[in-house]
Every structure is written in C-alpha cells, then in structure tokens.
Amino acid sequence: MGDAFIRHIELLGYEKRFFPSQHYVYMFLVKWNDLSEKVVYRRFTEIYEFHKALKEMFPIESGDINTESRIIPHLPAPKWFDGQRSTENRQGTLAEYCYALVNLPPKISRCLHVVNFFKVRHDDMNPVTDSQSKKPEVFLLPKDSKKNLTDITGPIVLQTYRAIADYEKSSTSEMALKAGDMVDVVEKSENGWWFCQLKNKRGWVPAAYLEPMDGPDESEEQEPNYAGEAYVVQKSYTAVEEDELTLKEGDTVEVIHKLLDGWWVIRKDESTGYYPSMYLQKAGEVNTSVKSELRNRSAPPRRSTIRNATSIHKQGRRQISQETYRRNSRKYIQNQRGRGRARSKANVITEKNEPEDNKPKAQPAVPPRPSKELILNRCTESTRRKVL
C-alpha cells in the first residue's frame, strides 16, 4: 500500500476549554486514504504556523514570486486576543481553507507537512485536563453550513446516549465503555461506528452498545424499502448468525433496510438477511481502491450478540423479525412479477387481436322496406305521394 494521504477534511466546529486556561480549539474530521476517519483538535495559532511553513515550502504556489501563480488559499493572521466571537466567525474561512487545501495538487496536498499536521496526536485522544475544571463546551458547525458558511449558530447540545453493556476497545482509536456510561455523540457513521466523548476521553464506539435517553426507538432509522437499492459487495463475509447472509466479493445485492448499527438487511435473489454495511458500495459509484483497505477493518458487533445488555426503557427497542423481512420481500417480488405477467399478457392479447383488426369489418344488414300501409300512416305528404 502507498503512502498515507488525506482524502477529505471537514470542520466539525470548535470547543471552549478551561484548562490550563480558557482557550478554543477547532475540531476536524480527517478522512484518510485507508478509509479511516479521525477527529483531531487544533488551535488557530497552530493552524496559522502550519500555513506559514507551507507557503515557505512552496513559494511559487504561494504567490511569493508572482501573485498570479498563487493557488495556496489565504488565511488571515490570528488576532492579539482570540475570543469566542472571532473563533466562531472564523469557521467559514477555515472550512473553505481546508476544502481548498485537500484539492491542491498532490505534491502539496499529500506532502509530509500536511499529512503530519493532521495526524492524530496523543492529546487528541486524551486531552490534558483537570478534574476540577469545567467540562469543555462544544459548538458544532451546522450540517447545511456548506451552502452558507457564514450562517454559524450558537452552541449545539450533543445527543447523549447510554451504554447498555460493558465494551472493551480493540484498537487505540476506540473507546472502552462501562454499562450505564453517558456519552455525547459527536459523529454518527452509517458503518455502525460512532465517535463519542466521555469526560476527557474520545473514540469510536459501536452504535449497538448505545441507546438514546428519551426512548428505545431510533427516530433516524428509516422504514424498510422493499423495492431495494442496488449495492455491490466489496468484501466477502461468512454468516455467523442464522439471520445473516454469506456473500462473495463482487456479488450484487439489494439493500432493503439501512439500520444505524451498521448491519443492513439485504436481499440476494429471494433470500434476505443481515450484512455489514461497511462491506457494501452503492452500484455505480466510483471504486476508490477500497478492496484492499476494507480487509483491515472489522464489522461492529450486532445488538443481538451483546450479553448482559440492560436498558433503562420498559419497552424494548422496536425490531422487525427476519420472517417479516422475508415475507414482505417475497410479497413485493411476487407483486412485481404479477404486474410483469399482466403487462406481457396484455401485449399478447393485443398482438392476437391485431390481425382481426386488420380484417375488413362486416357491413350492417339492410333493414326491410316498410309496407305501403305503414308509409301512408307515418310518413310525410311528399313521401306518401311517391307511393301512390
């Protein structure tokens, strides 16, 4: 595999921290070429020093020799005192800067200076804090801010979820949980891994281990779509549970239900079952060399496999049985086939009738001539004269 490089940098917002003194850090979601996604935190002074060094490394592209040759984006210098208002107002400029930076020629966007600056540091995972200090305040950038980067709102309260069981992390990018822990969800990924924070800890957590505080149902979970969306399998998987499917790389399937825990219900021919969403790619999308990278990743656990799970809700989380999926999917397929047969039958009837339609139609029979008495009684005077 080649050298690491950044595919995308997204500004999530900023944090107001109180240790060792009050200051602000920006939150970035960095997406790498191996499909990993990391959240890093940087002060604006750090970003500006990085920017100055980048300009020195590429004087032509920074416009130092000829201003018309500049392609490296501008970035305003930090103020003597950066308060919350300046930190907030700078988000639009910073989001545009990151977008332009990643789209620069590879010799700049993939250079070690850029790669090393956005790599995860120790304090990104375990920020220095004090137990007596206030908890950092999080201010997230609105989802629609790309349309209007200047439309920045105030603080957004992160969704709080509760851990239903203990979870032991298997990598440094994950976060361990104890049953009953209350975490704030920063980022939800459709592959079933959510980026969460718990006090001074941050990391990825399986969505199956979390439940919302207000109720067991997930409002974001859409209803099944039995018409299905075409997807292509990017990594083979052998079923472990009875309601899962075994598929090979390159198989084409139809996704009928996208669940938040990263296990989607799919249909292959007339069989339905669960399959890891991270091993699927929508049909027609460009394949960005995911085949080799995906083999290094593992699917998140399913909720049905979690032992000793305890919920605070009396009513269980809404679930659809596998038999319901199969029955409704089979019913949809049969209805589609029935409509297809009806259309083909209509075409056959039309074809059979076409020769008959081309035949000359029979002429109507000539009615018998009325009798003389009938004409004299019912017809006009002129007609009666002709008979007489």
C-alpha positions, 0 to 999 in steps of 0.5 A, a space after each residue: 500500500 502507498 503512502 498515507 494521504 488525506 482524502 477529505 477534511 471537514 470542520 466539525 466546529 470548535 470547543 471552549 476549554 478551561 484548562 490550563 486556561 480558557 482557550 478554543 480549539 477547532 475540531 476536524 474530521 480527517 478522512 484518510 486514504 485507508 478509509 479511516 476517519 479521525 477527529 483531531 483538535 487544533 488551535 488557530 495559532 497552530 493552524 496559522 504556523 502550519 500555513 506559514 511553513 507551507 507557503 515557505 515550502 512552496 513559494 511559487 504556489 504561494 504567490 511569493 514570486 508572482 501573485 498570479 501563480 498563487 493557488 495556496 488559499 489565504 488565511 488571515 493572521 490570528 488576532 492579539 486576543 482570540 475570543 469566542 466571537 472571532 473563533 466562531 466567525 472564523 469557521 467559514 474561512 477555515 472550512 473553505 481553507 481546508 476544502 481548498 487545501 485537500 484539492 491542491 495538487 498532490 505534491 502539496 496536498 499529500 506532502 509530509 507537512 500536511 499529512 503530519 499536521 493532521 495526524 492524530 496526536 496523543 492529546 487528541 485522544 486524551 486531552 490534558 485536563 483537570 478534574 476540577 475544571 469545567 467540562 469543555 463546551 462544544 459548538 458544532 458547525 451546522 450540517 447545511 453550513 456548506 451552502 452558507 458558511 457564514 450562517 454559524 449558530 450558537 452552541 449545539 447540545 450533543 445527543 447523549 446516549 447510554 451504554 447498555 453493556 460493558 465494551 472493551 476497545 480493540 484498537 487505540 482509536 476506540 473507546 472502552 465503555 462501562 454499562 450505564 456510561 453517558 456519552 455525547 455523540 459527536 459523529 454518527 457513521 452509517 458503518 455502525 461506528 460512532 465517535 463519542 466523548 466521555 469526560 476527557 476521553 474520545 473514540 469510536 464506539 459501536 452504535 449497538 452498545 448505545 441507546 438514546 435517553 428519551 426512548 428505545 426507538 431510533 427516530 433516524 432509522 428509516 422504514 424498510 424499502 422493499 423495492 431495494 437499492 442496488 449495492 455491490 459487495 466489496 468484501 466477502 463475509 461468512 454468516 455467523 448468525 442464522 439471520 445473516 447472509 454469506 456473500 462473495 466479493 463482487 456479488 450484487 445485492 439489494 439493500 432493503 433496510 439501512 439500520 444505524 448499527 451498521 448491519 443492513 438487511 439485504 436481499 440476494 435473489 429471494 433470500 434476505 438477511 443481515 450484512 455489514 454495511 461497511 462491506 457494501 458500495 452503492 452500484 455505480 459509484 466510483 471504486 476508490 481502491 477500497 478492496 484492499 483497505 476494507 480487509 483491515 477493518 472489522 464489522 461492529 458487533 450486532 445488538 443481538 450478540 451483546 450479553 448482559 445488555 440492560 436498558 433503562 426503557 420498559 419497552 424494548 427497542 422496536 425490531 422487525 423479525 427476519 420472517 417479516 423481512 422475508 415475507 414482505 420481500 417475497 410479497 413485493 417480488 411476487 407483486 412485481 412479477 404479477 404486474 410483469 405477467 399482466 403487462 406481457 399478457 396484455 401485449 399478447 392479447 393485443 398482438 392476437 387481436 391485431 390481425 382481426 383488426 386488420 380484417 375488413 369489418 362486416 357491413 350492417 344488414 339492410 333493414 326491410 322496406 316498410 309496407 305501403 300501409 305503414 308509409 301512408 300512416 307515418 310518413 310525410 305528404 311528399 313521401 306518401 305521394 311517391 307511393 301512390 
